[in-house]
């Protein structure tokens, strides 16, 4: 199999198309240049005759049935053109990744890289990861637009969309110094407007979009920023699995190019971290969501980014029945479209999900745990990858109900109901923010029977919440301790995974709620 390099002039043709120049959709060279826009030639190239085998291994997509794969519209390209595009895609994928993957090189800036068979690996998938580590999913308050930051336990980062304006100050405030994967779900300004600035301001390793060009000045600026950074590897949003540290990002199949609008070709991602699952799909509308449900690729989800800012065409009953999200986050700001629409809000709440809105709650940070549990914080100020709360204490959805509950005050146990006493040790020795496990809350079961507390939540007065994982039990007469920092849970000790102190030394309120949201215990100090 011969190796085909994409000449500079072919890449320049794309810039002409972005400026609105007309090209034929069947021009295979032009389409090939689009798909290889940001691919770079590795510094060393294997010469041992294994190129054909490596190409086959590296570009093999996720095994969706052939009937589910996006196919070009009839008459859109000749078989020869399609073959050329396929060959070029294989070559681009190999050129972009083989030096750092199949033939490992020294890691750059402490970020090991490389593709492994059919998976693009961002970070090291070979590391061992304790079960208590967390995946952080932060929905940045960017007004009417989307910007979602994923942070793996090992430090790798992905940014899905970048709002309409500059998000670099927010990323800097959160301590983000590089982006391992940058995803443009579709080329609308409220999703890609801030992307060029990100590319210009910090290192970016991989860039992904749906391959659709646009004629706007915003898109042309993004294209120019990418063209100025040839070291960025371009990935078209084909079905594949990308490893972000110990988290996996599944890229779902798109509707065929040219058969629908930009919204319905939004890049759809399923983010998995153990049993925790998040679904992100830009501005997907009814047609795309129905297609994904029909393909059988919509999972049971812990977290849903509301498609299309909570529009009434951004959900279907079948999609919500299939996904059954526990938490829905709507990224929205002042707008003339009436987002989020009452029908969407009603549909989300009717399915049992708790709904967050960035226009009300500010930045929303979800901390996902391997066992499917999660914590939520929200507010206007981010610190150590989480937000300062707004005082809303009833936001985390919980699952399992356990009999009648009793409210207890000041740490005194009630004589009836669940009989759980809560106490808080707020003042950790030394610096609270450096000794996070020096502060903790204690739950004591003063009843005569064990309690299934899976799905219960423990929250402070600023709505920093911890959700007990499924299967958690508080034995009769027993205690469990919830530490603020990180550690390995063992059934008696749990960890919130926060990056800074939670319990206020000058007074706070600890609220324990059962699986129905009913208050079991309140401790004020």
Secondary structure as the mmCIF struct_conf table of DSSP 4:
data_model
#
loop_
_struct_conf.conf_type_id
_struct_conf.id
_struct_conf.beg_label_comp_id
_struct_conf.beg_label_asym_id
_struct_conf.beg_label_seq_id
_struct_conf.end_label_comp_id
_struct_conf.end_label_asym_id
_struct_conf.end_label_seq_id
HELX_RH_AL_P HELX_RH_AL_P1 UNK A 8 UNK A 18
TURN_TY1_P TURN_TY1_P1 UNK A 19 UNK A 20
TURN_TY1_P TURN_TY1_P2 UNK A 25 UNK A 26
HELX_RH_AL_P HELX_RH_AL_P2 UNK A 28 UNK A 35
TURN_TY1_P TURN_TY1_P3 UNK A 36 UNK A 38
BEND BEND1 UNK A 43 UNK A 44
BEND BEND2 UNK A 48 UNK A 49
HELX_RH_AL_P HELX_RH_AL_P3 UNK A 51 UNK A 58
BEND BEND3 UNK A 59 UNK A 59
HELX_LH_PP_P HELX_LH_PP_P1 UNK A 60 UNK A 62
HELX_RH_3T_P HELX_RH_3T_P1 UNK A 66 UNK A 68
BEND BEND4 UNK A 69 UNK A 69
HELX_LH_PP_P HELX_LH_PP_P2 UNK A 72 UNK A 73
TURN_TY1_P TURN_TY1_P4 UNK A 74 UNK A 75
BEND BEND5 UNK A 76 UNK A 77
HELX_RH_AL_P HELX_RH_AL_P4 UNK A 79 UNK A 97
TURN_TY1_P TURN_TY1_P5 UNK A 98 UNK A 102
BEND BEND6 UNK A 103 UNK A 103
HELX_LH_PP_P HELX_LH_PP_P3 UNK A 106 UNK A 107
STRN STRN1 UNK A 108 UNK A 108
TURN_TY1_P TURN_TY1_P6 UNK A 109 UNK A 110
STRN STRN2 UNK A 111 UNK A 111
STRN STRN3 UNK A 113 UNK A 116
TURN_TY1_P TURN_TY1_P7 UNK A 117 UNK A 118
STRN STRN4 UNK A 119 UNK A 122
BEND BEND7 UNK A 123 UNK A 123
TURN_TY1_P TURN_TY1_P8 UNK A 125 UNK A 126
BEND BEND8 UNK A 127 UNK A 127
TURN_TY1_P TURN_TY1_P9 UNK A 131 UNK A 132
STRN STRN5 UNK A 134 UNK A 139
BEND BEND9 UNK A 143 UNK A 145
STRN STRN6 UNK A 148 UNK A 151
TURN_TY1_P TURN_TY1_P10 UNK A 153 UNK A 154
BEND BEND10 UNK A 155 UNK A 155
STRN STRN7 UNK A 157 UNK A 160
BEND BEND11 UNK A 164 UNK A 165
HELX_RH_AL_P HELX_RH_AL_P5 UNK A 168 UNK A 173
TURN_TY1_P TURN_TY1_P11 UNK A 174 UNK A 175
STRN STRN8 UNK A 178 UNK A 183
BEND BEND12 UNK A 185 UNK A 187
HELX_RH_AL_P HELX_RH_AL_P6 UNK A 189 UNK A 192
TURN_TY1_P TURN_TY1_P12 UNK A 193 UNK A 194
HELX_RH_AL_P HELX_RH_AL_P7 UNK A 195 UNK A 201
BEND BEND13 UNK A 202 UNK A 202
STRN STRN9 UNK A 203 UNK A 209
BEND BEND14 UNK A 211 UNK A 211
BEND BEND15 UNK A 216 UNK A 216
HELX_RH_AL_P HELX_RH_AL_P8 UNK A 217 UNK A 227
TURN_TY1_P TURN_TY1_P13 UNK A 228 UNK A 228
TURN_TY1_P TURN_TY1_P14 UNK A 230 UNK A 231
BEND BEND16 UNK A 232 UNK A 232
STRN STRN10 UNK A 233 UNK A 236
BEND BEND17 UNK A 239 UNK A 239
STRN STRN11 UNK A 240 UNK A 244
TURN_TY1_P TURN_TY1_P15 UNK A 245 UNK A 246
STRN STRN12 UNK A 247 UNK A 251
HELX_LH_PP_P HELX_LH_PP_P4 UNK A 252 UNK A 256
TURN_TY1_P TURN_TY1_P16 UNK A 257 UNK A 258
BEND BEND18 UNK A 259 UNK A 260
BEND BEND19 UNK A 262 UNK A 262
HELX_RH_3T_P HELX_RH_3T_P2 UNK A 263 UNK A 265
STRN STRN13 UNK A 269 UNK A 273
TURN_TY1_P TURN_TY1_P17 UNK A 274 UNK A 275
STRN STRN14 UNK A 276 UNK A 280
TURN_TY1_P TURN_TY1_P18 UNK A 282 UNK A 283
HELX_RH_AL_P HELX_RH_AL_P9 UNK A 286 UNK A 295
TURN_TY1_P TURN_TY1_P19 UNK A 296 UNK A 296
HELX_LH_PP_P HELX_LH_PP_P5 UNK A 298 UNK A 300
BEND BEND20 UNK A 302 UNK A 302
STRN STRN15 UNK A 303 UNK A 305
HELX_LH_PP_P HELX_LH_PP_P6 UNK A 306 UNK A 306
HELX_RH_3T_P HELX_RH_3T_P3 UNK A 307 UNK A 310
TURN_TY1_P TURN_TY1_P20 UNK A 312 UNK A 313
BEND BEND21 UNK A 314 UNK A 314
HELX_RH_AL_P HELX_RH_AL_P10 UNK A 317 UNK A 323
BEND BEND22 UNK A 326 UNK A 326
STRN STRN16 UNK A 327 UNK A 330
BEND BEND23 UNK A 334 UNK A 334
BEND BEND24 UNK A 336 UNK A 337
BEND BEND25 UNK A 339 UNK A 340
HELX_LH_PP_P HELX_LH_PP_P7 UNK A 341 UNK A 341
HELX_RH_AL_P HELX_RH_AL_P11 UNK A 342 UNK A 350
TURN_TY1_P TURN_TY1_P21 UNK A 351 UNK A 352
STRN STRN17 UNK A 354 UNK A 357
HELX_RH_AL_P HELX_RH_AL_P12 UNK A 358 UNK A 361
STRN STRN18 UNK A 362 UNK A 362
STRN STRN19 UNK A 363 UNK A 369
TURN_TY1_P TURN_TY1_P22 UNK A 370 UNK A 371
BEND BEND26 UNK A 372 UNK A 372
STRN STRN20 UNK A 374 UNK A 379
BEND BEND27 UNK A 380 UNK A 380
STRN STRN21 UNK A 382 UNK A 383
TURN_TY1_P TURN_TY1_P23 UNK A 384 UNK A 385
STRN STRN22 UNK A 386 UNK A 387
BEND BEND28 UNK A 391 UNK A 391
BEND BEND29 UNK A 396 UNK A 396
BEND BEND30 UNK A 403 UNK A 403
TURN_TY1_P TURN_TY1_P24 UNK A 410 UNK A 411
HELX_LH_PP_P HELX_LH_PP_P8 UNK A 412 UNK A 414
BEND BEND31 UNK A 415 UNK A 416
TURN_TY1_P TURN_TY1_P25 UNK A 417 UNK A 418
STRN STRN23 UNK A 420 UNK A 425
BEND BEND32 UNK A 429 UNK A 430
TURN_TY1_P TURN_TY1_P26 UNK A 432 UNK A 434
HELX_RH_3T_P HELX_RH_3T_P4 UNK A 436 UNK A 438
BEND BEND33 UNK A 439 UNK A 439
STRN STRN24 UNK A 440 UNK A 445
BEND BEND34 UNK A 447 UNK A 449
STRN STRN25 UNK A 451 UNK A 452
TURN_TY1_P TURN_TY1_P27 UNK A 454 UNK A 455
STRN STRN26 UNK A 457 UNK A 459
TURN_TY1_P TURN_TY1_P28 UNK A 461 UNK A 462
STRN STRN27 UNK A 465 UNK A 467
HELX_LH_PP_P HELX_LH_PP_P9 UNK A 468 UNK A 469
TURN_TY1_P TURN_TY1_P29 UNK A 470 UNK A 471
STRN STRN28 UNK A 473 UNK A 474
TURN_TY1_P TURN_TY1_P30 UNK A 476 UNK A 477
STRN STRN29 UNK A 479 UNK A 483
BEND BEND35 UNK A 484 UNK A 485
BEND BEND36 UNK A 491 UNK A 492
STRN STRN30 UNK A 493 UNK A 495
BEND BEND37 UNK A 499 UNK A 500
BEND BEND38 UNK A 503 UNK A 503
TURN_TY1_P TURN_TY1_P31 UNK A 505 UNK A 506
STRN STRN31 UNK A 509 UNK A 513
TURN_TY1_P TURN_TY1_P32 UNK A 515 UNK A 516
BEND BEND39 UNK A 517 UNK A 517
STRN STRN32 UNK A 519 UNK A 524
#
